[in-house]
Amino acid sequence: MIMEFKALRVPALTEEVAGNLESVLGSLPGIEQFTITLETKELSIRFDEDRLGFQTLAQTMATAGCPLHDIDAALLL
């Protein structure tokens, strides 16, 4: 099942964190598409939940410098 995680306000989203996220998300199985917008500090990730669980995605994001507890507003669709 394809899910989408949208982080609407990510204060931790710096250029360095965006680069880390691009690196790890680009090589993670199950990631369908992702966009990172530094200007608005938004992050959108489409992933196949059958191949990549949300908990694993969250742990990967934290390792890249973007832990969930640092996100002000997010949706999981």
Secondary structure, 3 states (H helix, E strand, C coil): CEEEEEEEECCCCCHHHHHHHHHHHHCCCCEEEEEEECCCCEEEEEEECCCCCHHHHHHHHHHCCCCHHHCCEEEEC
